[in-house]
Amino acid sequence: MKVKICGITSYEDAMIAIEAGADALGFVFYEKSPRFVTIPHAKSIIQKLPPFVEKVALFVNEDAQTINSTCQEVGATLAQLHFEADREVYENLTVAHIKVIRAKHKEDILKYSDEYRLIDAYCEAYGGAGKRLNIEWFEDIDCSKIILAGGLTPQNITPLKNYDFYGVDVSSGVEISHGKKDIKKVQDFIENAK
């Protein structure tokens, strides 16, 4: 199972995650988030990172031009879109991207089932709220293109292996405080997921 550690706000936390075996790191470009990073700050972290780690830029309600230019400037390799964009936005993206489904109901998790997608629990705020989805929704469903997020912790990750998710995405579940990662929690989460 691939693991993304999201809400990275420092080079130190980025390296903790990478050294523990993270496949991807998430950088939040949404100003209302307590894990928000500026473009210069994210760039200063990303340009020092080793190769073969996915650098994911998270956006909420942005246009394609902003997403493209931000990803190019900071060196992000993937855009994660936490909003229902219209077709024009997707058509004008020049960077690889992944859609996020903020699931309220079981049938929501079937959206975009022919593509890789991230599924998070719906809440009024965008991302990082630590709200958990009903895992029973995923029984008897092909989860091979699903990245699961929402309320994940080192303690509850192990049973998810039975579902064959493509990956998992965690932020608050491995933190000391908003935007500050806990070394032990990061290590335990990745070890338990893999």
C-alpha positions, 0 to 999 in steps of 0.5 A: 500500500502506498503512503502519503504523508500530507500537511508537510510544513517543514523540511525536517518533517518531510525527511522524517516521512521519507526516511520512514518510507513515505511514497508521497508528501502533501503540501497544502495551498489552501489559505484557510488550512492550519497546514497552509504553506506559501509558494516560496516556503514549499519550494524551499522544502521541495528543492532539497528533497531526494528523487523518487518521492511524489510531491503533491500540491493540494488545492481547493477552489482554484483555477487551472492556471493557478494550479499549473503555475503553482505546481511548476514553481514549487516543483510539485509532481501531482495536483490534488483537487479537493473540489468539484471542478468543471470540465474546463479546469481538468482540460486546462491542467498541464500537470498530473492530477488526482480528484478527491471525492468528499464522500457523504454516502456509500454511492459517492465512493463509486464516482470516477471508478475508472480512475485513481482517486482519493476518497475522504470523509465529507466535512464542512472544512476541507481536509485534515479534519480527522473524520473517518469514513465507514470502512464497511462501504468498501466491502465487495468493491474494487479498491485498487484505484482508491487512496483512502483518507480521513481519520487514519492513525497508526492504530487503525491502519492495519485492518485496511490491508484486507481491502487492497487500497492503492494507498492511504493518505494521513495528516492529523493522525500523525501530528503533535499539532497542526502541521507538526509531525510526530516522528514515532507516529509517522514511523508506526503509521508507515510500518503498519500500512506497509 
